[in-house]
Amino acid sequence: MIGDSISKVVSKDGTVIGFNRLGKGEPIILVDGALCSRSFGPMPKLARVLSSHFAVITYDRRGRGESGDASSHAVEREVEDIEALIAAAGGTASLFGASSGAVLALAAAANGLNVKKLAMYEPPLVAGAGGHRPPADSEAQLTRLLAEGRRGDAVKFFIVDMVGMPAISTYIMRILPIWTKLKAVAHTLPYDAALLGDFSISSKRPGSVRVPTFVIGGEKSPVELRSAVSAVANAIPGAVLRMLKGQTHNVSVKALAPVLTEFLGSSSGDCSKSVDFVVPKRRVGRAS
């Protein structure tokens, strides 16, 4: 668990959101992907490293950990959760999101929240015809499995059908302690499916983002994720793109933290001295 104690804010719809703040400096809010929280996933370790330079806020997305939930879900409610956290941070903050959390961070910036800088790691959207493609009715299938009480099957559907991992991976996970943790938050998987929607990049309105943006990917990630990273960066005016050598979708904090620190710490958001490729200022093509 990050931080000495849990703090809470109340989102616009009355849902209580639990968060921690670690370190001092410019605030940055870390936005988790599917199944992760303040105490589980990559963000706790990343927060500890970044806290040497920034005031790092980690939080439980609604339905997870110390955060409450509502009787119905909408992407707008999760954007409002980030809005409440930004207010708690002092009125403005930078955002870093990973995987589906990257799509949520993008939604927050696209909806005009007071975001200073935006950084994303591999938003799992679709940019072309190649590679794995999640089912178009992913949210409906997850909702049905959960309504039937099949939490483990919902996790399996997410990992195999949506993410594209081999089915054998879930059989291995079932005998490990991690499986219990995954099933405990399985009811939030439709929230991530709703964020991804039709999985297209253009539907997320990246062209409306007007803050310094850093889009990061792993050179060893599947081709569909690498294509999505490039397409998202191309769609955001002035965005900077970096592909990290040797990294996959499960990026290491050791590789991620230095480039994030440089981007977030620079006065302009320009980290072109360290990037492998900078997207041209003008938009090149159009994201699918």
N, C-alpha and C positions, 0 to 999 in steps of 0.2 A: 504494500500500500504506500502511496506517495504522500509525503507531507506529514505534519504532526497531528492534524485533526481535519475532520471533514467540515467543509463549509457548504452552505446551501443557498440557492437563489430560487425564486419562483418565476416560472415562465408565464407567458401571456395568458395561457389557458388554465393557469392555476397549478400546473404540475411542478413538483419540487425536483430540482436538479442538484445532485451532489457533486462537489468538486473539491480539488486541492490546489493550493498555490505553493510553488517551491522556487526559491531564489529571488533575486532582485534585479530590476532593470525594466526594459521594455517588455510589455506582456505579450506572450504567445499562447494561443489555445491549441491544444493537440486534439484532433478529432479522430476517434477510433473507427476502424472498419468493422465488419460483421463479427459478432461473437466476442469482441474484446471489450475491455473496460479499464478503469483506473488501476485495477489490481491484476489484470491478466492480459497478456499480449505484449507488443513491442513498446508501447508508450511509457510505461513506468521507467524502464531503463533509459530511454531517450530523454525523458524529463530530467532525470538526475544529471545526465551529461550536459544538457542545455542550460540547466539552472545555474551554472557557473557564469553565464552571460546574460540570462534573461529571467523575468518572472514567468515561470511556466505554469500554465493551468491545465490540469488533466481533469476530465469529468466523466461521469457515467452517463452515456446516452440513455434516453428515457426507456424504462423497462429493464434496466440493468443496475446491479449493485445498489447504491444508495439513492438512486433516482426513482421517482414515481413514474406513473404511466397514466394514460387516459383510456376511456372505453373504446375510442377509435383512433386511428393513426392517419396522419397526413405529413408529407414532407415539410409543409409549411410550419408545422408544430416544431419540428426539429430545428428549422432555421430560427424560429423564435427562441428556442433554448439557447442557441449560440448568441442571439441578440441579448438575452438576459446575462449571459456570461461576459459579454463585451462590456455591458454596463457595470458589472461588478469589477471588471478589470480597470475601470476608470473612464470608460467611454469610447475607447478605441483599442484594437489589438490586432496582431497578426494571427494568421491561421495556418496550421499545417495539418493536412489530412492524408491518411494512407488508405489505399484500396477504396472501398465504398465510402469511407470517411473523407477521401479526397473529393468525391462527388458531392458530399454534403458541404464541405468547405467551399467548393465551387458555387453551389447553390446559394450559400450565404453571401458570397461576394457578388454574384450576379443579381441578387435581390436588393443590393444597395446598402447592406449593413456597413457600419463604420469600420471596415477592414483596412489596416495599414498596408500589409503585404500578404500575399497568398502563396503558399507552397503546397505542392501535391506530389505524392508518390503513387504512380501507376493507377490512376482511375480506371476501373475495369469496364470500359465502354467498348463499343464496336466501331471500328474505323474502316473495315473492308470485308471482303468475302472470305478471306482465308482464315484458318485456324478454328478453334473451338467457338461455338456460338451458343449461349444459354437459351433455354426454351422461352418462347415469347410469353407464355403464361406462367412464368416462374412464381410470381406473387400468388396467383390463384392456387397453384399446386401446393405451395408451402402452407397457405391458409387452410386448405383441406386436410393436409396431413396433421396439422396442429389441432384442428377441430376434432379429429378422430383420436387425439391423444397420442399420436405417433411422433413424439419428439425426436427420438433417435433417427427415424426415417427422414424427418425434416432436415436434420443435420447432414445425413447422408446425401439427400437430394441436393442440398447446397454445395457440398464438397465435390460431388461427382458430376451432377448435371449442370450446375451453374458455374463452378470454378473450373471443372474439367480434369480433376485429379483421377487417377485410376481407382476403380471400385475397391481394389484390395486394400487401399490406404485406410478406408473406414473400418475394415475388419481388424486391422492392426490397432487402430485408435480405440476400438471398443474394449480392449483389454487393458488400456492405460488409464491412469487417473484423469487425464485431460478430457475423456469422454463425458464424465459426469459434469464437468464445468461447461462443456459445450451444450449439453442437453439443458442445463439450467437456464440458459439464455436463448434457447431455440425459438421461443415465442417472439423474439425480436427480428428473426430472419425476414419476415415479410416487410419489415421497415426498410431493410437494405434493398430488397427487391423493388420496393416502391421508389426508392431513391434512383435506382438504375433505370426503372421504367422500361421503355422500349430499347434500352441499351445504346441508343444512337447518341452521338456527340452533339449534333445540332440542336437536339431537344433540350439540352442543358444550358443554352444561351451563353456559351463562353465568350462570344463576341461582345457581350455587354459588360464584361469585366474591365474596369478602368484603374486597377491598382497594380503595382509591380508584382509580377507573377513568375514563379519558378516551378517548372514541371520536371520531375525526376523519374527516371526509369532504370531498370537493370539490364545490362547487356546480355545476360543469360536468361532473361524472362522469355516466355513464349512469344511467338511473332505477333499474335493478336494484341498482346499487351504493349509491346514495343510500338506497334502501329498506332494504338490508341494514344500513347504518350505523345508521339510526334504530332498526331492530328489535333489533340487538345492544345498543345503549344502553338501550333500554326493558327488556331482559331482565336487565340487571345492576343490582342494587339500588344506588341512589345514583349511578349513572354520570352523567358530564357529556358532553354532545354538542356538537361544534362543526363547522359547515360552513364551509370556507374559501372565500372569494370568489375566483372566477376560476380555481379549481384543478380539475384532472382527476385520474385515477388516478395519473398521473405528476406527483406533487406537487413543487413547487419547495421547495428547502431554505430559501430566503428567507422563504417563507410559513409553513413548518412549524416551523422552529426556535424562533421567539419564543413560540408557544403551548405547545410542549413544555417550553421552559425555565420558563415561568411555572407550569405544572402540576407539573412535577417539583420545582421549587424551593419551592413553597408548603408550609407546615407540615402542612396538612390534606389537600392534594390538590385543594382547591377553587379553580378558576380562573374562578369565575362572573363576575368583574368584566370578563373579556375575551371570554366566550363569547357566541355568538348565541342559544343555547338550552340550558337546563339541564333534563335529564330529571327529572320529579318524583320525590321520594323513594320514593313507593309505586310499585309496578309498574303500568304501564298496558297492559292487554291481555296477550297471550301470543305470543311469537315462534313463527313457523311452523317 
